Amino acid sequence: MDHLREQILKLREDFTKGTLNEGDVNKSPALEFEKWLAQALESQVPEIQAMTLNTVSPEGKPASRIVYLREFEHDQYWFYGNYNSKKAKHMEKNPNIALSFFWPDLQRQIRIEGTVTKCHPNNSDEYFNNRPYESKLGSWASDQSGELSSREELINKVEELKNKFTPDTIKRPDFWGGWILQANYYEFWQGRKSRLHDRIIYVQENNVWKIKRLAP
């Protein structure tokens, strides 16, 4: 264990792959996000759609987990999951959430903050209907965040559902769907040498996006 601690303590990486200046970014943070996402896709960054979703419980305790970005437009960001899950209960009580993307291959991070609402059922239906059959079964089978006696309990539930639903008859369960984050804050982070990172933020002032630089 001491050896592991020493190894972690010694890990160092200098960031030299890019720069970020106020004059180089788009006036619209949504367009800047699309540009960075396109660059990550072009660079074949793995799991570029993976983002950390940060919520706060009714007791004021923060929680984070990885979810997938599925749609985005006009400062709105969609993700999907179980409406009975821990994250859903957090967001129902406190709609203020944060998303973060980390692409180490590009030495970049993006943070987005805002308020969340549930998708219209039609949006959730459309996304669910385009999922693979096995993923649809998984949505039905999982009481997300609920306790299981064993993995076999979950597998058995899936097998039962296969007898109930065919690929043509399975529909979205009422307890599963999407959320939309309406962004009100962005931070674009570019790693720089000697930890003197570039941090450009967008904040809304009187419904206008203002661009500012933060100290690293």
C-alpha positions in Angstrom: 0.0 0.0 0.0 2.8 2.4 0.8 4.4 1.7 -2.6 1.1 2.5 -4.3 0.8 5.8 -2.4 4.3 6.7 -3.4 3.6 5.9 -7.1 0.4 8.1 -7.0 2.3 10.9 -5.4 5.0 10.8 -8.1 2.6 10.9 -11.0 3.1 14.0 -13.1 2.0 15.1 -16.5 2.6 18.4 -18.2 0.0 19.6 -20.6 1.3 20.9 -23.9 -1.3 20.0 -26.5 -3.2 23.3 -26.9 -4.0 26.8 -25.9 -7.3 28.6 -25.3 -7.8 32.4 -25.7 -10.8 34.6 -25.3 -10.5 35.8 -28.9 -10.5 32.3 -30.3 -13.8 31.1 -28.8 -17.3 31.4 -30.3 -19.6 34.1 -28.8 -22.1 31.3 -28.3 -21.0 28.6 -25.8 -23.3 26.1 -27.4 -21.4 26.5 -30.7 -18.1 26.3 -28.8 -19.2 23.1 -27.3 -20.1 21.7 -30.7 -16.7 22.7 -32.0 -14.9 20.9 -29.2 -17.2 17.9 -29.5 -16.4 17.7 -33.3 -12.7 18.0 -32.6 -12.9 15.2 -30.0 -14.8 13.0 -32.5 -12.2 13.7 -35.2 -9.4 12.8 -32.8 -11.2 9.5 -32.0 -11.4 10.3 -28.3 -13.0 7.2 -26.7 -16.4 7.7 -25.0 -16.7 11.4 -26.0 -20.3 11.3 -25.0 -19.6 10.2 -21.4 -20.2 12.9 -18.9 -20.3 13.2 -15.1 -23.7 14.1 -13.9 -23.5 15.9 -10.5 -26.6 16.2 -8.3 -27.3 17.1 -4.7 -29.6 15.1 -2.4 -32.4 16.7 -0.3 -30.0 16.4 2.6 -27.4 18.5 0.8 -25.1 15.6 -0.1 -23.5 15.7 -3.5 -23.4 12.7 -5.8 -21.9 12.0 -9.1 -22.1 9.3 -11.8 -21.3 8.9 -15.5 -24.1 9.1 -18.0 -24.2 9.5 -21.7 -25.1 12.7 -23.6 -27.6 11.7 -26.3 -28.9 15.0 -27.8 -28.0 18.7 -27.7 -29.1 22.0 -29.2 -29.5 25.6 -28.2 -27.8 25.3 -24.8 -29.9 22.2 -24.0 -28.4 18.7 -23.2 -30.4 15.5 -23.1 -29.7 12.3 -21.1 -31.9 9.3 -20.2 -32.5 7.0 -17.3 -34.9 5.6 -14.7 -37.3 8.1 -13.1 -37.2 6.1 -9.8 -33.4 6.2 -9.5 -31.3 8.0 -7.0 -30.3 10.7 -9.5 -34.0 11.2 -10.5 -35.0 11.7 -6.9 -32.2 14.3 -6.4 -33.2 16.2 -9.5 -36.9 16.2 -8.6 -36.1 18.0 -5.3 -33.2 20.1 -6.6 -33.2 20.8 -10.4 -29.8 22.5 -10.2 -27.2 20.1 -11.7 -23.8 20.1 -13.3 -22.3 18.1 -16.2 -18.6 17.6 -16.9 -16.7 16.1 -19.8 -13.0 15.1 -19.5 -11.0 14.2 -22.6 -7.5 13.4 -21.4 -6.3 12.7 -25.0 -6.9 16.4 -25.8 -6.1 17.6 -22.3 -9.5 19.2 -22.1 -12.5 19.5 -19.8 -15.9 21.1 -20.2 -18.2 22.0 -17.3 -21.8 22.9 -17.8 -24.2 24.0 -15.1 -27.9 24.7 -15.3 -31.4 23.5 -14.4 -33.0 20.2 -15.4 -36.5 19.2 -16.5 -38.0 16.0 -17.8 -38.3 15.5 -21.5 -41.6 15.4 -23.2 -42.9 11.8 -23.3 -42.7 11.9 -27.1 -38.9 12.6 -27.0 -38.4 9.7 -24.5 -40.5 7.4 -26.7 -38.5 8.3 -29.8 -35.2 7.6 -28.1 -36.4 4.4 -26.4 -37.7 3.0 -29.7 -34.3 3.4 -31.3 -32.5 1.5 -28.6 -31.4 -2.2 -29.1 -34.0 -4.8 -27.9 -31.6 -5.9 -25.1 -31.2 -2.4 -23.8 -35.0 -2.0 -23.8 -35.3 -5.1 -21.7 -32.7 -3.8 -19.4 -34.7 -0.6 -18.8 -37.7 -2.7 -17.8 -35.8 -5.1 -15.7 -33.8 -2.7 -13.6 -35.2 -1.0 -10.5 -32.3 1.4 -10.8 -30.6 2.1 -7.5 -32.8 -0.5 -5.8 -31.2 -3.4 -3.9 -30.7 -6.8 -5.5 -30.4 -10.1 -3.7 -28.0 -11.4 -6.5 -27.2 -10.9 -10.1 -29.3 -13.9 -10.9 -32.4 -12.0 -9.7 -31.7 -9.4 -12.5 -31.0 -12.0 -15.2 -34.1 -13.9 -14.3 -36.2 -10.8 -14.6 -34.8 -10.2 -18.1 -35.7 -13.7 -19.1 -39.2 -13.2 -17.8 -39.5 -10.0 -19.8 -38.4 -11.8 -23.0 -41.5 -14.0 -22.7 -43.6 -10.9 -22.2 -42.2 -8.6 -24.8 -41.0 -9.2 -28.4 -38.8 -6.7 -30.3 -42.0 -5.5 -32.0 -44.2 -5.1 -28.9 -41.9 -3.7 -26.2 -42.7 -0.1 -25.3 -41.1 2.5 -23.1 -42.0 2.0 -19.4 -43.6 5.0 -17.7 -40.7 5.0 -15.1 -38.0 5.5 -17.8 -37.3 8.6 -19.9 -35.1 11.6 -20.4 -34.1 14.9 -18.9 -33.0 18.2 -20.4 -30.4 20.4 -18.9 -30.9 24.1 -19.7 -27.4 25.6 -19.4 -26.7 28.8 -17.6 -22.9 28.4 -17.2 -20.0 26.9 -19.1 -16.4 26.4 -18.5 -13.9 25.3 -21.2 -10.6 24.1 -19.7 -7.4 23.5 -21.7 -4.4 22.0 -19.9 -1.3 24.1 -20.1 2.4 23.7 -19.1 3.3 24.1 -15.4 -0.3 23.9 -14.4 -1.0 27.4 -15.8 -4.2 26.1 -17.4 -6.5 28.1 -19.6 -10.0 28.5 -18.2 -12.6 30.4 -20.2 -16.1 30.7 -18.8 -19.5 31.8 -20.1 -21.9 33.4 -17.7 -25.4 34.8 -18.4 -25.9 38.4 -17.5 -29.3 39.9 -18.5 -29.8 37.0 -20.9 -26.5 37.7 -22.7 -23.5 35.4 -22.6 -20.4 37.1 -21.1 -17.0 35.6 -21.7 -14.4 35.7 -18.9 -11.1 34.1 -18.0 -10.4 32.4 -14.7 -7.1 31.9 -12.9 -6.0 28.2 -13.1 
